Amino acid sequence: MEENESSTGTATLAVTSKILSSGQNKDQKGQLHDFSVLLGMDPIIATKADSDWSTYRLGLYSKIISMGLPEEEYIPLLESVATEDDHWAWCSKYFVYDSEEYTWFYYLADEKIQAVCLLYHPKEAVLESGAIFYVEYVAVAPWNRNSLVNTRMFKGIGTTLLREASKHMIGLALKPGFSLHSLPQAESYYVEQGMQKVEGLEKDDLLYFEMDKETFSTWQVK
């Protein structure tokens, strides 16, 4: 069992995942924090992510409601906090996506689960021939998202986690590139990353995006 130390060095979170990479990252205030990218299914992490993320969201909702604003003023605040992945329960997914085709990754800093990523492989590419990986789920903690009532702690860690995960996946002899079905709120983000929308491959009304080998080679080293 691995024991990963927080940036404060005063507490540890015992997990069963192995450390894939580690380093330091600056928060939005410029303060450095130690982080680790972890590989492997882990019930402790899944449970902690569900608990901590839900508690933080409820805190934001309570903060907004306690302001005592008129309905027309507090509804936009609530909408800025709400995201399309609020209902994702990592612990439940832990028991569903437990076969060898699925690989879990986590971004850990300050004894908190900052982001989670679940990848499926192999997945036949559409833009080119060959097998790539598919992003089943990727999300960052609610405190790493801007809203009208909070400023995110870390910026870009979802992308960082996905890049670190992609290095591992390419090491499994998969072709460079990946695909996913995007939540509407995230479509513009994936376009910015260089992914191409492919018509006719929608799933549950979600659009299909794929990154080809050439784009991946540039994206992966940014």
BELDA-V425113 format. One record per residue. N is the residue number from 1. RES is the residue in one letter. PSI is psi in whole degrees, -180 to 180 (999 if undefined). OMEGA is omega in whole degrees, 0 to 359 (* if undefined). NEAR is the number of other C-alpha atoms within 10 Angstrom. Layout:
# BELDA-V425113
{{N & RES & PSI & OMEGA & NEAR} {N & RES & PSI & OMEGA & NEAR}}
This chain:
# BELDA-V425113
{{1 & M & 133 & 179 & 8} {2 & E & 146 & 169 & 12} {3 & E & 119 & 184 & 14} {4 & N & 126 & 182 & 21} {5 & E & 143 & 175 & 19} {6 & S & 170 & 181 & 19} {7 & S & -21 & 179 & 16} {8 & T & -20 & 180 & 12} {9 & G & 11 & 185 & 11} {10 & T & -9 & 181 & 7} {11 & A & 157 & 180 & 13} {12 & T & 153 & 174 & 15} {13 & L & 109 & 182 & 15} {14 & A & 125 & 181 & 14} {15 & V & 162 & 180 & 18} {16 & T & -12 & 177 & 16} {17 & S & 156 & 177 & 22} {18 & K & 154 & 180 & 18} {19 & I & 122 & 179 & 19} {20 & L & -40 & 177 & 17} {21 & S & 164 & 179 & 13} {22 & S & 165 & 181 & 14} {23 & G & -154 & 178 & 11} {24 & Q & 147 & 180 & 13} {25 & N & 145 & 179 & 16} {26 & K & 138 & 172 & 13} {27 & D & -177 & 184 & 14} {28 & Q & -12 & 177 & 13} {29 & K & 0 & 179 & 8} {30 & G & 4 & 181 & 10} {31 & Q & 137 & 181 & 9} {32 & L & 142 & 178 & 13} {33 & H & 138 & 172 & 16} {34 & D & 142 & 177 & 18} {35 & F & 160 & 174 & 22} {36 & S & 140 & 170 & 21} {37 & V & 123 & 186 & 23} {38 & L & 148 & 181 & 26} {39 & L & 132 & 173 & 21} {40 & G & 147 & 178 & 17} {41 & M & 138 & 183 & 22} {42 & D & 112 & 182 & 19} {43 & P & -31 & 179 & 17} {44 & I & -46 & 180 & 14} {45 & I & -44 & 181 & 24} {46 & A & -45 & 180 & 19} {47 & T & -43 & 181 & 15} {48 & K & -40 & 178 & 16} {49 & A & -47 & 179 & 23} {50 & D & -47 & 184 & 18} {51 & S & -52 & 184 & 14} {52 & D & -42 & 182 & 16} {53 & W & -42 & 180 & 20} {54 & S & -42 & 180 & 16} {55 & T & -41 & 180 & 13} {56 & Y & -43 & 179 & 14} {57 & R & -45 & 180 & 17} {58 & L & -35 & 177 & 13} {59 & G & -40 & 178 & 12} {60 & L & -43 & 179 & 20} {61 & Y & -43 & 180 & 18} {62 & S & -39 & 179 & 12} {63 & K & -42 & 181 & 13} {64 & I & -47 & 182 & 19} {65 & I & -37 & 181 & 16} {66 & S & -12 & 179 & 10} {67 & M & -21 & 179 & 9} {68 & G & 33 & 182 & 10} {69 & L & 158 & 173 & 11} {70 & P & 154 & 184 & 9} {71 & E & -41 & 183 & 9} {72 & E & -14 & 179 & 8} {73 & E & -36 & 184 & 11} {74 & Y & -21 & 178 & 17} {75 & I & -46 & 176 & 13} {76 & P & -33 & 178 & 12} {77 & L & -44 & 178 & 17} {78 & L & -41 & 181 & 19} {79 & E & -30 & 180 & 12} {80 & S & -24 & 179 & 15} {81 & V & -37 & 183 & 21} {82 & A & 138 & 176 & 15} {83 & T & 161 & 185 & 13} {84 & E & -10 & 179 & 10} {85 & D & 14 & 180 & 13} {86 & D & -33 & 186 & 13} {87 & H & -5 & 181 & 9} {88 & W & 129 & 179 & 12} {89 & A & 108 & 186 & 16} {90 & W & -35 & 181 & 21} {91 & C & -41 & 177 & 18} {92 & S & -41 & 180 & 13} {93 & K & -31 & 179 & 13} {94 & Y & -39 & 182 & 17} {95 & F & -18 & 181 & 11} {96 & V & -45 & 185 & 9} {97 & Y & 69 & 186 & 17} {98 & D & 13 & 179 & 12} {99 & S & 169 & 186 & 9} {100 & E & -13 & 178 & 8} {101 & E & -12 & 183 & 12} {102 & Y & 138 & 179 & 18} {103 & T & 130 & 183 & 21} {104 & W & 144 & 176 & 21} {105 & F & 147 & 181 & 25} {106 & Y & 148 & 174 & 31} {107 & Y & 114 & 185 & 27} {108 & L & 129 & 175 & 23} {109 & A & 143 & 179 & 23} {110 & D & 36 & 180 & 18} {111 & E & 21 & 180 & 19} {112 & K & 148 & 176 & 17} {113 & I & 106 & 186 & 19} {114 & Q & -25 & 180 & 26} {115 & A & 154 & 180 & 24} {116 & V & 143 & 179 & 25} {117 & C & 134 & 178 & 20} {118 & L & 122 & 183 & 23} {119 & L & 147 & 176 & 24} {120 & Y & 143 & 179 & 22} {121 & H & 151 & 355 & 19} {122 & P & 157 & 179 & 19} {123 & K & 127 & 181 & 17} {124 & E & 129 & 180 & 16} {125 & A & 156 & 179 & 19} {126 & V & -42 & 183 & 17} {127 & L & -31 & 180 & 15} {128 & E & 168 & 178 & 14} {129 & S & 151 & 177 & 10} {130 & G & 169 & 182 & 14} {131 & A & 131 & 179 & 18} {132 & I & -173 & 174 & 27} {133 & F & 160 & 185 & 25} {134 & Y & 132 & 179 & 22} {135 & V & 104 & 180 & 19} {136 & E & -48 & 178 & 17} {137 & Y & 143 & 169 & 18} {138 & V & 134 & 181 & 19} {139 & A & 152 & 175 & 19} {140 & V & 158 & 179 & 24} {141 & A & 151 & 183 & 24} {142 & P & -26 & 178 & 24} {143 & W & -4 & 175 & 18} {144 & N & 22 & 178 & 21} {145 & R & 137 & 177 & 17} {146 & N & 146 & 171 & 15} {147 & S & -177 & 179 & 17} {148 & L & -8 & 182 & 12} {149 & V & 2 & 176 & 13} {150 & N & 155 & 176 & 14} {151 & T & 132 & 184 & 12} {152 & R & 153 & 180 & 14} {153 & M & -52 & 179 & 17} {154 & F & 144 & 178 & 21} {155 & K & 135 & 172 & 16} {156 & G & 12 & 184 & 10} {157 & I & -22 & 174 & 18} {158 & G & -43 & 177 & 20} {159 & T & -42 & 178 & 17} {160 & T & -46 & 180 & 16} {161 & L & -42 & 181 & 23} {162 & L & -38 & 178 & 21} {163 & R & -44 & 179 & 17} {164 & E & -41 & 178 & 19} {165 & A & -38 & 182 & 23} {166 & S & -33 & 178 & 21} {167 & K & -42 & 178 & 14} {168 & H & -42 & 183 & 14} {169 & M & -39 & 179 & 22} {170 & I & -30 & 176 & 14} {171 & G & -13 & 178 & 10} {172 & L & 16 & 177 & 11} {173 & A & 23 & 174 & 11} {174 & L & 155 & 177 & 18} {175 & K & 140 & 177 & 22} {176 & P & 129 & 181 & 22} {177 & G & 164 & 178 & 27} {178 & F & 169 & 182 & 28} {179 & S & 169 & 180 & 25} {180 & L & 166 & 168 & 23} {181 & H & 125 & 189 & 22} {182 & S & 139 & 167 & 22} {183 & L & 147 & 182 & 15} {184 & P & -39 & 182 & 12} {185 & Q & -22 & 186 & 10} {186 & A & -2 & 185 & 11} {187 & E & -45 & 182 & 17} {188 & S & -33 & 178 & 12} {189 & Y & -46 & 182 & 12} {190 & Y & -33 & 174 & 16} {191 & V & -42 & 178 & 14} {192 & E & -31 & 179 & 9} {193 & Q & -8 & 178 & 13} {194 & G & 10 & 179 & 16} {195 & M & 151 & 181 & 23} {196 & Q & 135 & 175 & 17} {197 & K & 133 & 179 & 20} {198 & V & 119 & 183 & 13} {199 & E & 149 & 173 & 9} {200 & G & 3 & 181 & 8} {201 & L & 28 & 180 & 13} {202 & E & 151 & 176 & 14} {203 & K & 121 & 182 & 11} {204 & D & 41 & 179 & 6} {205 & D & 10 & 177 & 11} {206 & L & 136 & 182 & 14} {207 & L & 147 & 180 & 18} {208 & Y & 132 & 177 & 20} {209 & F & 149 & 178 & 24} {210 & E & 146 & 177 & 25} {211 & M & 126 & 182 & 26} {212 & D & 175 & 186 & 21} {213 & K & -46 & 183 & 16} {214 & E & -46 & 179 & 10} {215 & T & -41 & 180 & 15} {216 & F & -41 & 182 & 20} {217 & S & -35 & 179 & 13} {218 & T & -44 & 181 & 10} {219 & W & -39 & 188 & 16} {220 & Q & -24 & 185 & 16} {221 & V & 6 & 180 & 9} {222 & K & 999 & * & 7}}
